[in-house]
Amino acid sequence: TLTRFATALGAFAVLLAFPWHAEEETDEGRVVVLDHLVVTLVLGGVAMAALAIAQQFLGNGWVMWISEEPAAETRLSGPFVNPNHFAAWLEMLIPLTFAYGLTLLRRLRGRITATAMSSRGMGVRSRRIWVTALVAHQQRLWPPIVVAIGLLVMMAAHSGTDSRGGKVAVLVGLAVAAGGVTRRLGEKSQWVG
């Protein structure tokens, strides 16, 4: 039953993320699909991590409350029978969420900086420049905060799996994601300059 549920969830994610119609006739379809898939994966990861934490505290001893498989008593396993499998699943999503959060922060920083420089050009006092920029972009502040909270929930769930190899794997994944984002930022700054 869990395999069927996972297959249905995957099909739902693809149907949700696919751009069935384009707003403009450009080659941005792949960008829209990628954006939707990343958001869907991040939300799915946070939901499964929260579910695993809830199952540990509110569970009845069975995996996902309804299966006939006993859940691990001291380790989080989420929808998986083996906690190490759940840890491996989170190890794929945690670096993605981390990179997505860094990307959102970079975009937000660029917009706030541009607004601050524009405010300076209009003669706004130095002490008020950054406050004005933050107020102008206050609605864009919440996505990075939500992603950071989601990342913390996934990290807590991963820690609860108590997977020794998983701890090393998630650290390597985070290092690779940070390196990739850093390299990408370096390439863009060289290309612009």
C-alpha positions as CSV (number, residue, x, y, z in Angstrom):
1,T,0.0,0.0,0.0
2,L,2.9,2.4,0.7
3,T,4.3,1.8,-2.7
4,R,1.0,2.7,-4.3
5,F,0.7,5.8,-2.2
6,A,4.3,6.9,-3.2
7,T,3.5,6.3,-6.9
8,A,0.3,8.3,-6.6
9,L,2.1,11.1,-4.8
10,G,4.7,11.2,-7.5
11,A,2.1,11.3,-10.2
12,F,0.3,14.1,-8.4
13,A,3.5,16.1,-8.0
14,V,4.3,15.8,-11.8
15,L,0.7,16.8,-12.7
16,L,0.9,19.8,-10.3
17,A,4.2,21.0,-11.5
18,F,3.7,20.6,-15.3
19,P,2.9,23.9,-17.0
20,W,-0.2,22.9,-18.9
21,H,-0.4,26.3,-20.5
22,A,2.2,29.0,-21.0
23,E,1.5,32.6,-20.2
24,E,3.9,33.7,-22.9
25,E,5.2,32.0,-26.0
26,T,8.8,31.7,-24.7
27,D,11.2,28.9,-23.8
28,E,10.4,29.4,-20.1
29,G,8.5,26.1,-19.8
30,R,11.5,24.2,-18.3
31,V,12.1,27.0,-15.8
32,V,8.4,26.8,-14.7
33,V,8.5,23.0,-14.4
34,L,11.8,23.1,-12.5
35,D,10.5,25.8,-10.1
36,H,7.3,23.9,-9.4
37,L,9.0,20.6,-9.0
38,V,11.5,22.0,-6.5
39,V,8.8,23.7,-4.5
40,T,6.8,20.4,-4.6
41,L,9.8,18.4,-3.5
42,V,10.6,20.8,-0.7
43,L,7.0,20.8,0.5
44,G,6.8,17.1,0.3
45,G,10.0,16.7,2.3
46,V,8.7,19.0,5.0
47,A,5.4,17.2,5.1
48,M,7.0,13.8,5.4
49,A,9.4,15.0,8.1
50,A,6.6,16.6,10.1
51,L,4.6,13.4,9.6
52,A,7.5,11.3,10.9
53,I,7.9,13.5,14.0
54,A,4.1,13.3,14.6
55,Q,4.2,9.5,14.1
56,Q,6.9,9.2,16.7
57,F,5.0,11.1,19.4
58,L,1.4,10.2,18.4
59,G,1.8,6.9,16.7
60,N,0.2,3.6,17.6
61,G,3.4,1.5,17.0
62,W,2.7,0.9,13.3
63,V,4.2,2.6,10.3
64,M,1.9,5.4,9.1
65,W,-0.7,4.3,11.7
66,I,-2.4,1.9,9.2
67,S,0.2,-0.5,8.0
68,E,0.8,-3.9,9.5
69,E,4.5,-3.2,9.9
70,P,5.8,-2.2,13.3
71,A,7.5,1.2,13.5
72,A,10.9,1.6,15.1
73,E,10.5,2.5,18.7
74,T,13.4,4.9,19.2
75,R,14.1,6.1,15.7
76,L,12.0,8.1,13.2
77,S,11.1,6.2,10.1
78,G,8.2,8.2,8.6
79,P,6.5,6.2,5.9
80,F,9.4,3.8,5.7
81,V,9.8,0.5,7.6
82,N,13.6,1.0,7.9
83,P,14.7,4.3,9.5
84,N,17.8,4.3,7.3
85,H,15.7,4.4,4.2
86,F,13.9,7.5,5.5
87,A,17.2,9.1,6.3
88,A,18.4,8.4,2.8
89,W,15.3,10.0,1.4
90,L,15.8,13.1,3.5
91,E,19.5,13.2,2.4
92,M,18.3,13.8,-1.1
93,L,15.9,16.6,-0.1
94,I,17.9,18.5,2.5
95,P,20.6,19.7,0.1
96,L,18.0,20.7,-2.4
97,T,16.1,22.7,0.2
98,F,19.3,24.3,1.4
99,A,20.3,25.3,-2.2
100,Y,16.7,26.6,-2.9
101,G,16.8,28.7,0.3
102,L,20.2,30.2,-0.6
103,T,18.8,31.0,-4.0
104,L,15.8,32.8,-2.5
105,L,18.1,34.7,-0.1
106,R,20.3,35.8,-3.0
107,R,17.4,37.0,-5.0
108,L,16.0,38.9,-2.0
109,R,19.4,40.4,-1.2
110,G,19.7,41.6,-4.8
111,R,16.3,43.3,-4.7
112,I,16.8,44.9,-1.4
113,T,20.2,46.2,-2.4
114,A,18.8,47.6,-5.6
115,T,16.0,49.3,-3.7
116,A,18.4,50.7,-1.2
117,M,20.7,52.1,-3.9
118,S,17.6,53.6,-5.6
119,S,16.5,55.2,-2.3
120,R,20.0,56.6,-1.8
121,G,19.7,58.2,-5.3
122,M,16.4,59.8,-4.3
123,G,18.0,61.4,-1.3
124,V,16.7,59.2,1.5
125,R,18.7,59.6,4.7
126,S,21.4,56.9,5.3
127,R,19.7,55.5,8.4
128,R,16.5,55.0,6.6
129,I,17.7,53.4,3.4
130,W,17.8,49.8,4.5
131,V,14.5,50.1,6.5
132,T,12.8,51.5,3.4
133,A,14.2,48.7,1.3
134,L,13.0,46.1,3.8
135,V,9.6,47.6,4.0
136,A,9.3,47.7,0.2
137,H,10.0,44.0,0.0
138,Q,8.3,42.8,3.2
139,Q,6.1,40.4,1.3
140,R,9.2,38.7,-0.2
141,L,10.7,38.1,3.2
142,W,8.5,35.1,4.1
143,P,9.6,32.5,1.4
144,P,13.2,32.3,2.7
145,I,12.0,32.2,6.3
146,V,9.5,29.4,5.5
147,V,12.2,27.4,3.6
148,A,14.5,27.8,6.6
149,I,11.9,26.5,9.0
150,G,11.2,23.6,6.6
151,L,14.9,22.9,6.5
152,L,15.0,22.8,10.3
153,V,12.1,20.4,10.4
154,M,13.8,18.1,7.9
155,M,17.1,18.3,9.8
156,A,15.3,17.4,13.0
157,A,13.6,14.4,11.4
158,H,16.9,13.3,9.9
159,S,18.5,13.6,13.3
160,G,15.7,11.5,14.7
161,T,16.4,8.7,12.3
162,D,19.8,8.2,14.2
163,S,21.4,7.0,11.0
164,R,25.2,7.2,11.5
165,G,26.0,7.0,7.8
166,G,23.2,9.4,7.1
167,K,24.8,12.1,9.2
168,V,27.9,12.0,7.1
169,A,25.9,11.8,3.8
170,V,23.8,14.8,4.7
171,L,26.9,16.8,5.6
172,V,28.5,15.9,2.3
173,G,25.3,16.8,0.4
174,L,25.1,20.2,2.1
175,A,28.8,20.8,1.3
176,V,28.2,19.9,-2.4
177,A,25.0,22.1,-2.5
178,A,26.9,25.1,-0.9
179,G,29.8,24.6,-3.3
180,G,27.5,24.4,-6.3
181,V,25.6,27.6,-5.3
182,T,28.9,29.4,-4.6
183,R,30.4,28.3,-8.0
184,R,27.2,29.4,-9.8
185,L,27.3,32.8,-8.1
186,G,31.0,33.2,-9.1
187,E,30.2,32.3,-12.7
188,K,27.4,34.9,-12.8
189,S,29.5,37.6,-11.3
190,Q,32.3,37.0,-13.8
191,W,29.8,36.9,-16.7
192,V,28.2,40.2,-15.6
193,G,31.5,41.9,-14.9
